[in-house]
Amino acid sequence: MIDAGWMTFQEDQPNVKTNLLANHGGGAVNAIESNRPRRSNPLTDVATPRRFIFEALQKGGVIPHGGREEDFCLLHPGELHNMETCLAVEELLQRMIDQGRLEVGDEGREE
């Protein structure tokens, strides 16, 4: 069978058992990722309205839905204060930023 060429003991394909570092062709770059240092921004430096951030977190299921569209503050339905000045909203969002659970950048609204 060996003489007829039907059977061989020589490896034709790369084999992990016989050659652990087989040649896989030339090196190539598949992806380049830009790494920016992660920094904890104070919420007071964020230009995005708190209501927009809060609604996005609600839509994503991070914060339970509460309040109605006509409420001034979604965290305190029926109250007359604004979300932009609500200390509880500020503390919640700042805590999420500090914990790394929320990152607000300046790349643009679509980011």
Backbone as CSV, one residue per row, in Angstrom:
resi,resn,N_x,N_y,N_z,CA_x,CA_y,CA_z,C_x,C_y,C_z
1,MET,0.817,-1.190,0.000,0.000,0.000,0.000,0.865,1.260,0.000
2,ILE,2.004,1.216,0.749,2.904,2.356,0.772,3.523,2.535,-0.606
3,ASP,4.015,1.413,-1.199,4.643,1.480,-2.525,3.653,1.947,-3.600
4,ALA,2.390,1.602,-3.441,1.382,1.998,-4.415,0.965,3.465,-4.221
5,GLY,1.315,4.098,-3.078,0.988,5.490,-2.804,-0.377,5.678,-2.171
6,TRP,-0.965,4.545,-1.761,-2.282,4.638,-1.134,-2.195,5.038,0.331
7,MET,-1.037,4.798,0.906,-0.867,5.052,2.335,0.474,5.747,2.551
8,THR,0.494,6.763,3.411,1.725,7.476,3.707,1.770,7.832,5.191
9,PHE,2.968,7.969,5.696,3.146,8.355,7.096,3.746,9.749,7.218
10,GLN,3.798,10.446,6.122,4.330,11.793,6.123,3.161,12.771,6.161
11,GLU,3.303,13.805,7.013,2.258,14.803,7.166,2.265,15.759,5.983
12,ASP,1.101,15.961,5.364,0.966,16.925,4.286,0.395,18.248,4.793
13,GLN,-0.352,18.214,5.874,-1.011,19.383,6.436,-0.295,19.794,7.731
14,PRO,-0.421,21.056,8.141,0.135,21.442,9.445,-0.515,20.620,10.555
15,ASN,0.293,20.208,11.504,-0.187,19.358,12.577,0.317,19.910,13.901
16,VAL,-0.569,20.124,14.828,-0.206,20.703,16.112,0.679,19.750,16.919
17,LYS,0.507,18.465,16.720,1.287,17.499,17.498,2.729,17.416,17.022
18,THR,2.958,17.572,15.726,4.318,17.444,15.212,5.030,18.778,15.047
19,ASN,4.263,19.869,14.828,4.871,21.186,14.649,3.986,22.211,15.349
20,LEU,4.313,22.533,16.590,3.482,23.424,17.382,3.420,24.838,16.828
21,LEU,4.473,25.288,16.164,4.509,26.643,15.637,4.528,26.612,14.109
22,ALA,3.504,26.041,13.544,3.430,25.932,12.095,3.354,27.314,11.458
23,ASN,3.876,27.414,10.237,3.838,28.673,9.501,2.414,28.922,9.017
24,HIS,1.856,30.047,9.417,0.487,30.378,9.046,0.450,31.487,8.008
25,GLY,1.488,31.676,7.279,1.526,32.745,6.289,2.119,33.990,6.906
26,GLY,2.066,35.098,6.178,2.633,36.354,6.651,1.801,36.989,7.749
27,GLY,2.416,37.860,8.474,1.702,38.572,9.534,0.800,39.643,8.941
28,ALA,-0.298,39.892,9.612,-1.235,40.909,9.142,-1.891,41.572,10.342
29,VAL,-2.340,42.795,10.143,-3.060,43.524,11.180,-4.539,43.423,10.864
30,ASN,-5.323,42.931,11.827,-6.756,42.780,11.603,-7.544,43.996,12.049
31,ALA,-7.130,44.643,13.125,-7.884,45.774,13.650,-6.953,46.678,14.439
32,ILE,-7.266,47.933,14.416,-6.541,48.911,15.235,-7.572,49.601,16.098
33,GLU,-7.333,49.606,17.393,-8.284,50.219,18.310,-7.626,51.392,19.004
34,SER,-8.339,52.479,19.033,-7.830,53.662,19.708,-8.189,53.553,21.184
35,ASN,-7.194,53.619,22.026,-7.429,53.531,23.463,-7.232,54.893,24.085
36,ARG,-8.318,55.427,24.601,-8.224,56.688,25.317,-8.203,56.376,26.799
37,PRO,-7.435,57.105,27.555,-7.448,56.846,28.994,-8.828,57.126,29.572
38,ARG,-9.261,56.208,30.413,-10.575,56.377,31.041,-10.438,57.361,32.190
39,ARG,-11.281,58.368,32.145,-11.243,59.368,33.200,-12.651,59.589,33.710
40,SER,-12.748,59.890,34.954,-14.045,60.146,35.567,-14.325,61.634,35.484
41,ASN,-15.224,61.995,34.568,-15.579,63.401,34.393,-16.593,63.820,35.441
42,PRO,-16.445,65.013,35.953,-17.522,65.518,36.810,-18.739,65.829,35.945
43,LEU,-19.899,65.505,36.459,-21.134,65.708,35.712,-21.341,67.175,35.366
44,THR,-20.778,68.063,36.168,-20.940,69.493,35.903,-20.233,69.907,34.612
45,ASP,-19.254,69.119,34.131,-18.542,69.418,32.884,-19.252,68.862,31.652
46,VAL,-20.289,68.069,31.855,-20.995,67.428,30.752,-22.034,68.396,30.190
47,ALA,-21.982,68.617,28.871,-22.912,69.554,28.234,-24.245,68.892,27.882
48,THR,-24.275,67.565,27.817,-25.503,66.849,27.468,-26.540,67.036,28.567
49,PRO,-27.786,67.373,28.205,-28.817,67.547,29.225,-29.034,66.275,30.049
50,ARG,-29.208,66.440,31.334,-29.413,65.292,32.240,-30.672,64.520,31.880
51,ARG,-31.689,65.212,31.427,-32.923,64.541,31.035,-32.652,63.574,29.869
52,PHE,-31.850,64.011,28.888,-31.506,63.157,27.747,-30.753,61.910,28.218
53,ILE,-29.776,62.089,29.118,-29.009,60.957,29.648,-29.933,60.022,30.415
54,PHE,-30.779,60.578,31.267,-31.695,59.789,32.089,-32.656,58.987,31.204
55,GLU,-33.219,59.630,30.174,-34.139,58.933,29.270,-33.423,57.820,28.504
56,ALA,-32.168,58.046,28.107,-31.398,57.011,27.412,-31.132,55.821,28.332
57,LEU,-30.854,56.093,29.610,-30.643,55.011,30.573,-31.941,54.242,30.822
58,GLN,-33.062,54.947,30.837,-34.356,54.274,30.974,-34.634,53.405,29.758
59,LYS,-34.385,53.941,28.580,-34.622,53.196,27.342,-33.764,51.933,27.288
60,GLY,-32.546,52.020,27.811,-31.644,50.873,27.841,-31.915,49.898,28.973
61,GLY,-32.871,50.225,29.837,-33.208,49.331,30.937,-32.279,49.419,32.130
62,VAL,-31.423,50.430,32.169,-30.493,50.606,33.288,-31.208,51.218,34.482
63,ILE,-32.104,52.147,34.206,-32.899,52.824,35.235,-34.361,52.488,34.954
64,PRO,-35.117,52.109,35.987,-36.535,51.806,35.745,-37.300,53.030,35.245
65,HIS,-38.277,52.755,34.398,-39.113,53.845,33.864,-39.931,54.470,34.984
66,GLY,-39.984,55.756,34.995,-40.758,56.499,35.977,-41.059,57.875,35.434
67,GLY,-42.150,58.397,35.850,-42.524,59.727,35.390,-43.161,59.689,34.020
68,ARG,-43.743,60.824,33.677,-44.371,60.975,32.368,-43.637,62.054,31.598
69,GLU,-43.907,62.148,30.336,-43.240,63.125,29.476,-43.420,64.549,29.984
70,GLU,-44.586,64.828,30.571,-44.853,66.198,31.028,-44.248,66.505,32.402
71,ASP,-43.711,65.495,33.093,-43.088,65.746,34.395,-41.783,66.523,34.213
72,PHE,-41.539,67.464,35.112,-40.297,68.234,35.068,-39.100,67.358,35.419
73,CYS,-39.290,66.455,36.413,-38.219,65.571,36.859,-38.724,64.129,36.776
74,LEU,-38.062,63.303,35.978,-38.487,61.911,35.812,-38.193,61.067,37.052
75,LEU,-37.276,61.513,37.887,-36.959,60.788,39.112,-37.973,61.090,40.211
76,HIS,-38.550,62.275,40.172,-39.536,62.702,41.161,-40.813,63.154,40.445
77,PRO,-41.624,62.207,39.954,-42.843,62.595,39.228,-43.752,63.484,40.082
78,GLY,-44.298,64.492,39.456,-45.207,65.403,40.152,-44.518,66.581,40.812
79,GLU,-43.208,66.506,41.010,-42.474,67.624,41.609,-42.256,68.710,40.559
80,LEU,-42.085,69.935,41.013,-41.959,71.052,40.082,-40.514,71.452,39.771
81,HIS,-39.536,70.752,40.348,-38.144,71.115,40.047,-37.686,70.460,38.741
82,ASN,-36.679,71.046,38.137,-36.134,70.623,36.860,-35.072,69.537,37.072
83,MET,-34.935,68.621,36.127,-33.915,67.565,36.235,-32.502,68.126,36.210
84,GLU,-32.326,69.268,35.547,-30.988,69.857,35.450,-30.504,70.391,36.797
85,THR,-31.426,70.670,37.720,-31.046,71.196,39.031,-31.328,70.202,40.159
86,CYS,-31.831,69.024,39.848,-32.184,68.027,40.865,-30.916,67.380,41.426
87,LEU,-30.699,67.521,42.725,-29.497,66.965,43.362,-29.492,65.444,43.343
88,ALA,-30.663,64.810,43.451,-30.730,63.344,43.427,-30.327,62.800,42.062
89,VAL,-30.754,63.458,40.998,-30.364,63.043,39.643,-28.861,63.228,39.462
90,GLU,-28.347,64.376,39.929,-26.912,64.628,39.826,-26.105,63.569,40.578
91,GLU,-26.509,63.240,41.796,-25.791,62.232,42.585,-25.846,60.865,41.924
92,LEU,-27.003,60.488,41.391,-27.159,59.191,40.726,-26.254,59.083,39.508
93,LEU,-26.307,60.087,38.637,-25.495,60.046,37.419,-24.004,60.137,37.728
94,GLN,-23.624,60.982,38.693,-22.210,61.094,39.053,-21.694,59.795,39.649
95,ARG,-22.504,59.139,40.465,-22.105,57.844,41.040,-21.896,56.815,39.930
96,MET,-22.766,56.805,38.928,-22.620,55.878,37.805,-21.358,56.184,37.004
97,ILE,-21.026,57.469,36.838,-19.798,57.850,36.141,-18.580,57.385,36.941
98,ASP,-18.592,57.632,38.251,-17.464,57.256,39.114,-17.246,55.747,39.144
99,GLN,-18.328,54.977,39.066,-18.235,53.513,39.091,-17.874,52.929,37.729
100,GLY,-17.828,53.772,36.695,-17.523,53.284,35.357,-18.722,52.679,34.650
101,ARG,-19.913,52.856,35.195,-21.127,52.315,34.584,-21.702,53.253,33.538
102,LEU,-21.251,54.502,33.532,-21.740,55.502,32.591,-20.560,56.338,32.128
103,GLU,-20.448,56.496,30.813,-19.396,57.340,30.257,-20.044,58.295,29.270
104,VAL,-19.870,59.565,29.510,-20.424,60.589,28.634,-19.247,61.281,27.977
105,GLY,-19.173,61.151,26.644,-18.055,61.732,25.923,-18.503,62.926,25.107
106,ASP,-17.570,63.440,24.323,-17.868,64.610,23.505,-17.797,64.274,22.022
107,GLU,-17.981,62.987,21.651,-17.883,62.572,20.252,-19.074,63.026,19.430
108,GLY,-20.194,63.246,20.058,-21.390,63.644,19.324,-22.568,62.836,19.795
109,ARG,-23.717,63.257,19.418,-24.956,62.643,19.895,-25.085,61.186,19.462
110,GLU,-24.607,60.852,18.249,-24.741,59.486,17.763,-23.858,58.497,18.510
111,GLU,-22.825,58.957,19.173,-21.955,58.070,19.938,-22.652,57.627,21.194
